[in-house]
Amino acid sequence: MALSYSETRKKLDQITAEMLGLIRKYDLDAASPFDVIEVARTKISDQNDYIRFLELSLEGRIYGEYGDALQKQIDEEAKAQQAKPLN
């Protein structure tokens, strides 16, 4: 299943919104991105919310990397198009 860049951004926005809801609900305030999972493990009391937090973290990473790769491809195609000589 290939997603367009705009579909990928939309999915990332949905993931971010849901993640922000959990961050606010449990007042997750990690000092460093490396501490996020430990803080979540400590503060999220509902196991289902903790599992969802981990899922969202993974989904965000996957969609983020996919979006970056798509953007790179779009940029390279645009450069190639500009480099073509006009007839």
N, C-alpha and C positions, 0 to 999 in steps of 0.2 A: 504494500500500500504506500504509494508516494503522496506526500502532502505538499501543497504549495507553500510558499513562504508566508503568505497571509494566513493560511489555515494553521500553520505552525505557530505563528505569533498569537493567534486567537487562543489556541490550546495553552500556550504559555501564560497568557493573561488569566485564563480560567484557573490554572494551577496556582498561580500567584495569589489570586483572590482567595481561594480556599486555604492556602497556606497562611496567608495573613490573618484569616479568621481564627485558625488554631494558635497562631502566635499571640494574638490579642487575648483569646480565651484563657490561655495558660501563662500569660505574661512571660513569654520566652525572651530572655535578654542575654544572649551569649555575647561575651566580650570579643570572641573571635569566631570566624566561620568554622574553625576546627573544633570548637566547643559546642556547636549547635546540637549534635546528637546526644551528647552527655547531658546538656541542660534539658533537652526534651525528655530524655529518659527519667530524669529526676522530677521534673515538674508536671508532666502529663500523667494524670491519674487514671484516665480511662484507657484501657488497653486498645480498644478499637480506634480511639483518636491517635494513640501512639503509632499503631500500625499504619493508619492513614497518613500520618505525618511522614513516616519513612517512605511510603509509596509516593507521596507527592514530591519528596526530595529526589527520589530516583527518576520519576517521570520528568521533573523539571530539568534534571541533568541531561536526560536523553533528548528531550525536545530542544533544549538549549544548544546542545552539540549539533543536532540535526539542522536547526535554524542557522547556526554559524556556517555549517558546510554549504547550505543552500545559498546563503548570502555570498560566500566566497565564489561559488559557481556563477551566480548572477553577475558579480563584479568581473569575473574573468571573461564571461561571454560578452559583456558590454565593452571591455577593453579590446577583445578580438574584433568586434563589430566596428569599433572606431578605427582600428588599424587597417581595415580593408580599404584598398584604393577605390576611389570613385571612378566609374567608367564614363 
